[in-house]
Structures are given as structure tokens and as C-alpha cells.
């Protein structure tokens, strides 16, 4: 006899997937299998109410020590939704995502059935089981990407925030050499070969690739796969990270009359937005490639200052986003400068422009996980390794009067206060430091080339005004090696 218990309020999908039993389930199903059930199927009904956008099932049973096995699947009120047999004890079926071996899609109300099969149980054995079921009623935004950290230590993590595959307009050579839509795994493999710690695959206006990313993530246990999307509009392109829920990208139309509509949806889903290649022209050759949308920059996390497609002209050549970014900084907005390859053909040789990881965005994060990486981008403790090396490092720390801040931080100084600015470097032998920003005239110039692994201390004398200072590193030929992020200066006071 199967018992059904109705539980409490719907749990957050993130909590369900990251912490087993962290919230009260909506329904608990219990029952028992015996030898009479061997080589049979039992369908256990449960009701799914209207308005549900995701169903999570966690299944457990006893008797494994006696070689009892209970297989698992599910039917909704209309169709069969999947079968994982004995391979999984938990699955999610949602509007935009399903655990591998299950089907995503609309969640119809009505009677659903767990499908239980018994391929093995001994004559004298009993196998009691419990199925805990949660219902999600928010717009579907599966958070299964926010797994436990792959590395649980703070540090600098290297990644690519702008990639495409066959799920939008990515293409590469097939076995015969013919050009074909490029499978997602070619992009992830290229990133792994580059030694990256994280990537965001950002297909144009779609989330179809995110199902594939969750299938690949367990294999890539050294590289975080961040769910991304390139919101591609006639008024500009922008990457969103960390959200899988539907977003209305039809900017200027009734679904998204203003950018604020999209930002409202994104913030509810817990994601962040980065404006892409804003320095490119927009017109017949590439409608919307430049950024013209009316924007509340307080709600934007980052700007793609360096796009891999523009690197053939140099990091500061035609199409660079650096001047656009600096103009927003001069207006008083705090926006993290990032880079992205905008790669469309995953296995491009790593020494070519726009290969995966060229440029590389390097983020200081508390651990190697999606939440920590997104928090790191928000914080601004980030630099762009223009050539996509594996070892270059620039860490900037400014201290004064008991304050200590890193890139992205705010230092409060009155006129004539002196700050100590420490540059910790690696892999930058022969490079030299340059400065940008409204406060660049306040710091002592030092053009001596770096020694390998050098830590250098400079002095900044404040003028009491608001401003920002960015520290970059250039090679002997003047080409940009490292694009830093600002430290912000403010006068003391409220």
C-alpha cells in the first residue's frame, strides 16, 4: 500500500538540488516492494496542481545490501517524461530543463505517476521506499548549475565569457572537412585544452544549449560551465549569466518595450548582465552590434571591453569597447570590464585570434563555483589577459588610513591623503605599467619593466575628488597585455 502525504510550501529549486532535504517537500510517497513485485512495474499516482513550473523528485529505498533494486521513471498527465532506471535517485522536470534522461517542457496539471520497476529482489526481502516531491511555482529557472565548488579555495580563476556553438551560429569542420553546425562538446573541449577554469556558452536568445551543459558538467569536474545567453536585439547585444528562465529579448516591441523589462526578469532569476562589443558599428553589416539601448547603468554588472573578434585590429584598435566603458566610468558608474572571445568555431587553433580563451577573463572568487564567480564579476576584482596566457597575473591592492581595497573597491580619501598601491604580478617580465582614469595624474609614474614575479609599491596622493584609477600592463612594444579594473576614489563622508 502506497501512502501519500501532503507537505508544506514549494521549495526553491536551488535549495532542492544543492541541499537534499533543505526544505519541506510538497508530497511524500511511501510504499514497499516485495518478491511479488519482481520483474513488474508499479505506477504510483500523485497530483500536480496548476501553475507548477518544475517538479523535483528525490527517491530512496532500503534493501540494497540484499541486492534489491528499484528503477525509477515518471509519466505526466499527458505523456511519458523519462526513465533513469537505477542510475539516479533524484531528477527534475521543468519547463526549460530536465535532468538527463528526462524531457523538459510544459508541466501539465493533473495526475502524474512515478513508474517503479523491480529488476531484482530476493524471495525473503522487503524494500521500503520513499519519494519526496517538490513543486516550483516561479518562472522556471533551474539552478542545477550552481553545484558545490569544484575547488573550495579562494583564488584567481581563468575563463571565457562569450562562446557560441551549433545551438546558434557556431560552425566548424566535420570529419570530411565540410562546414557544419559545431557541436557543443567541441567548444567545451577547446576550453579544457586551454586550461580554463570556467566558461559561459552564450547562444543568441536561446537556452537550448543549457540542457547539454548540465549533461557535460559532471565530466568537466575542473571547469565550471556557466549558463549564459547573448540577448541579441536591434539596439545592442548583451550577455546574461547565471539565469535559465525565459527572458523577453524583443527589445522595442510589446514584449519588451524597454530594457528595464528584461532587467526586471533577469534580476528575479538571479542573473547578471554584461554589454557586449559596444564599440562595434551597428547597421546593415551587423544590426545591433553596437550598443544604442537606453540603459540604467546602475543595473548593469559589466561591459565587454575586449571582444575576441576585434583583436585582429588590436585590443585598442577599431571596435574596441574600452572607450565606451571608460565613458560610463567617467559618468560615475561602477562597471566591471571583462573580455570574451566570441568564438563561433570551438576547435580553432589556440594561437589564433578569437580562439576559445582569447582573451581570457580572470576573476578572483572565493571558490570555483558559479555563484562565487558571478559574485567576483560583480565585485570588480577582475582583469583581462588579452593574449589568453595561463599564468599572467595582476593583483592591485590600495591601502590608506586603515582601508584596504582591491580592483572594484572604493577608497575614501580627502585631499593630500596618501595611499599605498601595491601591484602583485606574475608572468609579466619585461612588461611595464600604465595608468588610465580621471585619477591617473595622482599616482607616481613608474615605467621600469617588471621582473618576473615582482611586487611593486606605488604612491597615490589624493585631491579629494571622486574619480577612478585603472592600472594596465603593456609589453615592450606597447601592446596591451593586461587590462585591469578600476579602484574608485571618493571623498570621506556620507
Secondary structure, DSSP 4 states (H G I P E B T S, - for coil): --EEEE-SSPPPHHHHHHSTTSS--SEEEEEEEEGGGTT-EEEEEEEE-TT--EEEEEEEES-GGGT-EEEEEEE-SSSEEEEEETS-SEEEEESS-B-TTB--S----EEEEEEEEEEE--TT-EEEEEEEEEEE-SSP---TT--S-SB-S-EEEEEEEEE--TTTT-EEE-TTS-EEEPPHHHHHHHHHHTT-SEEEEEEET--HHHHHHHHHHTT-TTSEEEEEEEEEETTEEEEEES--S-----BTSTTBSSHHHHHHHHHHTT-EEEE--TTS--SSSSTT-S--S---GGG--EEEEEEGGGGGG-TTSTT-SHHHHHHHHHTT---EEEEE--BSSTT--TTSTT-TTSSEEEEEESSBSHHHHHHHHHHT-EEEETT--SS-EEEEEEEETTEEEETT-EEE--TT-EEEEEEEEES-TT-EEEEESTTGGGB----PPPPTT-EEEEEEE--SS-EEEEEEEE-TTS-EEEE--PEEEE-S--
